[in-house]
Amino acid sequence: MAPRISSYMRTPVYAVSPNDSLAYARNLMLKKEISRLVIVNEKEVPIGILTTTDIIGALFGKNYHKPLDSILVGEVMTKDPIIIEESKSIKSASQLMLKHRIGGLPVVDSDKKLVGIITKTDIVKAYYDKFKGKYKVSDIMRKDFSTALPGHSIFYIARLIEADLTGKVIVVDEANKPIGVITKKDIAYAQIPLSVLMSRGKDRYIKNKVPDLYKEKIISLRMYLVPIAEDIMSPNPLIIKPDEDSSNGAKIMIDENIGALPVVDNNMLIGIITKLEFMNIIARE
């Protein structure tokens, strides 16, 4: 019998109201180290989902000019979330997440009340339990992935992440060796002045007083500050080799709370495994 959602879902669930501020929700996500919140109504029925993607959208989208404490969760949440009942299988959850390209499902009881949440991480746990010794990393790794150099700007990285199915960017050096990983969470939670993220092309700058040798006077020179990949990446990423058991990768992700592992052969990046790879296998078997 396929494992049930009730065996892997997380409970209790962190939930907020649509009338809470985005600043409050973001801080809760940071404090609890989670990437999504369920939004419920007064009957404890899920009416929305708030993810790091929604936070990034608030920073770069139509609300870019507003501080986060003046934006309501209800303004930016994803409404009418896809839900699943606790009696369904892990396979069904994987299929739903892949179909709708989402990373988590609110779990409800027969009355549609919120009782838990099932995420990609929980699917990875099920993979580790059920698929030990079945696939090597090279059998499941993704060969199409996004890379960037340490000097690429945060705006370039944000565009890469938006276009990438996995929402991950591997930062490499000139020898194609992975030196960092950037995720949506790194951009959404980056400790960067909001004025930079909201500059919309008007980059933040500092003024330095420098001598003008031609006019024999002191002038102000603007030095523009744009965050780059090495400022926000998680450095020294854990890696995995192509001939290892793929369940080792699942365990590393679970133990270290990470979402991607660069696959390295002879110190060179040749692939990546993410939670999506584990979900794809569970969804089809």
C-alpha positions in Angstrom: 0.0 0.0 0.0 1.3 3.4 -1.0 2.2 5.6 2.0 -0.5 8.0 3.1 -0.2 11.8 3.5 -1.1 11.5 7.1 2.1 9.6 7.8 4.3 12.4 6.4 2.4 15.7 6.7 3.5 18.4 9.2 1.3 19.5 12.0 0.5 21.9 13.5 0.6 24.3 10.6 1.7 27.9 10.7 -1.2 29.9 9.4 -2.0 33.6 9.2 -5.0 35.8 8.4 -5.4 37.7 5.1 -5.4 40.9 7.2 -2.0 40.3 8.7 0.9 42.4 7.3 3.4 41.0 4.8 6.1 42.1 7.2 4.6 39.9 10.0 4.3 36.9 7.7 7.8 37.3 6.4 9.2 37.5 9.9 7.3 34.4 10.9 8.6 32.5 8.0 12.1 33.6 8.8 11.7 32.7 12.5 10.3 29.3 11.8 12.6 28.6 8.8 9.7 27.8 6.5 9.0 28.9 2.9 5.2 29.0 2.9 2.3 29.9 5.1 -1.3 28.9 4.9 -3.9 31.6 5.0 -7.2 30.6 6.7 -10.6 32.2 7.3 -12.4 32.3 10.6 -13.6 28.7 10.0 -10.0 27.4 9.7 -10.6 26.7 6.0 -7.6 27.4 3.7 -8.2 30.4 1.4 -4.7 31.1 0.3 -1.0 30.3 0.3 1.9 32.8 0.9 5.3 31.7 -0.4 8.7 33.2 -0.9 7.7 33.7 -4.6 4.9 36.0 -3.4 7.3 38.0 -1.3 9.7 38.4 -4.2 6.7 39.5 -6.3 5.8 42.1 -3.7 9.4 43.4 -3.7 9.6 43.7 -7.5 6.0 43.9 -8.5 3.3 46.6 -8.4 3.6 47.1 -4.7 7.4 47.7 -4.9 7.0 51.3 -3.6 5.3 50.2 -0.4 7.0 49.0 2.8 6.1 45.4 3.8 4.3 46.5 7.0 1.8 48.3 4.9 1.0 45.4 2.5 -1.6 43.0 3.6 -1.1 39.2 3.1 -4.4 39.1 1.3 -3.1 41.5 -1.3 -0.3 39.2 -2.5 -1.2 35.7 -1.4 -2.1 33.0 -4.0 -5.9 32.6 -3.6 -7.9 29.4 -3.8 -5.0 27.0 -3.0 -4.9 23.4 -4.2 -5.7 21.3 -1.2 -5.6 17.5 -0.5 -7.2 15.3 2.1 -5.1 13.5 4.7 -6.3 10.1 3.5 -4.8 10.4 0.0 -1.4 8.9 -1.0 2.0 10.5 -1.2 2.0 9.7 -4.9 -1.2 11.7 -5.3 0.4 14.7 -3.5 3.5 14.5 -5.8 1.3 14.4 -8.9 -0.7 17.4 -7.8 2.4 19.5 -6.9 4.1 18.7 -10.2 1.0 19.3 -12.2 0.4 22.8 -10.6 4.1 23.6 -10.1 3.7 24.2 -6.4 5.9 23.2 -3.5 3.2 22.4 -0.9 -0.4 21.5 -0.3 -2.6 22.3 2.7 -4.0 19.1 4.1 -7.6 19.1 5.2 -10.0 16.8 6.9 -13.4 15.7 5.6 -14.9 19.1 6.7 -12.2 20.9 4.6 -10.6 22.3 7.8 -6.8 22.7 7.9 -5.1 19.8 9.7 -1.6 19.8 8.2 0.7 20.6 5.3 2.6 18.4 2.9 5.6 19.9 1.1 8.4 18.8 -1.2 10.6 18.2 1.8 8.1 15.7 3.1 8.0 13.9 -0.3 11.8 13.7 -0.1 11.5 12.0 3.3 9.2 9.4 1.7 11.7 8.9 -1.1 14.4 8.2 1.4 12.3 5.7 3.2 11.1 3.8 0.1 13.8 4.1 -2.6 17.1 3.2 -1.0 19.5 1.5 -3.4 17.1 1.9 -6.4 18.6 4.8 -8.3 22.1 6.4 -8.6 22.4 10.1 -8.7 23.3 10.0 -12.4 20.0 8.2 -13.1 17.9 11.1 -11.7 20.0 14.3 -11.9 18.9 17.3 -13.9 21.3 18.3 -16.7 19.5 21.5 -17.6 20.1 24.1 -14.8 21.0 27.7 -14.3 24.4 29.0 -13.5 25.9 32.4 -12.7 29.2 33.9 -11.9 29.9 35.6 -8.6 29.8 39.0 -10.1 26.3 38.8 -11.6 23.8 41.2 -10.2 20.9 40.3 -8.0 18.5 41.5 -10.8 20.1 39.1 -13.2 19.9 36.3 -10.6 16.2 37.1 -10.0 15.5 36.7 -13.7 17.3 33.4 -13.8 15.4 32.1 -10.8 12.1 33.2 -12.2 12.7 31.3 -15.5 14.2 28.2 -13.9 11.8 25.3 -13.1 13.7 24.5 -9.9 14.0 28.1 -8.7 17.8 27.5 -8.1 21.0 29.0 -9.4 24.4 27.5 -9.0 27.2 30.0 -8.7 30.4 28.7 -10.4 33.9 29.9 -10.7 35.8 30.2 -14.0 36.7 26.5 -13.9 33.0 25.6 -13.6 33.4 24.5 -10.0 30.3 25.2 -7.8 31.1 27.8 -5.1 27.6 28.7 -4.1 23.8 28.2 -4.4 21.1 30.9 -4.7 17.4 30.1 -4.1 14.3 32.2 -4.0 14.6 32.3 -0.3 18.0 33.9 -0.5 16.6 36.7 -2.6 13.4 37.1 -0.5 15.2 37.1 2.8 18.4 38.8 1.7 19.7 41.3 4.3 19.9 44.1 1.7 18.4 47.5 2.1 14.9 47.6 0.8 15.8 50.7 -1.2 18.2 48.6 -3.3 15.6 45.9 -4.0 13.0 48.5 -4.9 15.2 50.7 -6.9 13.6 49.7 -10.2 16.7 50.8 -12.1 17.7 53.7 -9.9 20.5 52.0 -8.2 21.3 53.0 -4.6 24.6 54.8 -4.3 27.0 56.5 -1.9 28.9 59.7 -2.5 32.6 60.0 -2.1 34.6 63.2 -2.1 37.4 63.0 -4.7 39.7 65.6 -6.3 39.0 66.7 -9.8 42.6 67.2 -11.2 41.4 69.2 -14.2 39.3 71.7 -12.3 41.5 71.7 -9.2 38.6 71.2 -6.8 36.9 68.5 -4.7 33.8 67.0 -6.3 31.2 64.4 -5.3 31.4 61.0 -7.1 28.5 58.6 -6.9 29.4 55.0 -6.3 26.5 52.7 -7.1 25.8 49.7 -4.9 24.1 46.8 -6.6 24.1 43.5 -4.7 25.8 40.7 -6.6 25.6 36.9 -6.5 28.5 36.4 -4.0 26.7 38.8 -1.6 23.6 36.6 -1.3 24.6 33.1 -2.2 25.0 30.3 0.3 28.8 29.6 -0.1 30.7 26.3 -0.1 27.7 24.1 -1.1 27.4 20.5 -0.2 27.9 18.4 -3.3 27.2 14.8 -4.4 28.9 12.5 -6.9 27.1 10.9 -9.9 27.8 7.3 -8.8 26.3 7.7 -5.3 23.0 6.3 -4.2 20.3 9.0 -4.8 18.8 8.3 -1.4 22.1 9.7 0.0 21.1 13.0 -1.6 17.6 12.8 -0.1 19.1 12.3 3.3 21.5 15.2 2.9 18.7 17.5 1.9 16.6 16.4 4.9 19.4 16.7 7.4 20.8 20.0 6.2 17.5 21.6 5.2 18.6 22.4 1.7 16.8 22.1 -1.6 19.6 21.5 -4.1 22.8 19.5 -4.5 25.3 20.2 -7.3 26.5 17.0 -8.9 30.3 17.2 -9.3 32.7 14.9 -11.2 36.4 15.7 -11.2 35.6 19.0 -9.4 33.4 20.2 -12.3 29.7 20.8 -12.2 27.8 18.2 -14.4 24.3 18.3 -13.0 22.0 19.1 -10.1 19.5 17.2 -8.0 16.6 19.0 -6.4 13.5 17.9 -4.6 11.7 17.9 -8.0 13.7 14.9 -9.1 12.6 12.8 -6.1 9.0 13.9 -6.6 9.0 12.9 -10.3 10.0 9.4 -9.4 7.4 9.0 -6.6 4.7 10.5 -8.9 5.3 7.8 -11.6 5.9 4.7 -9.5 
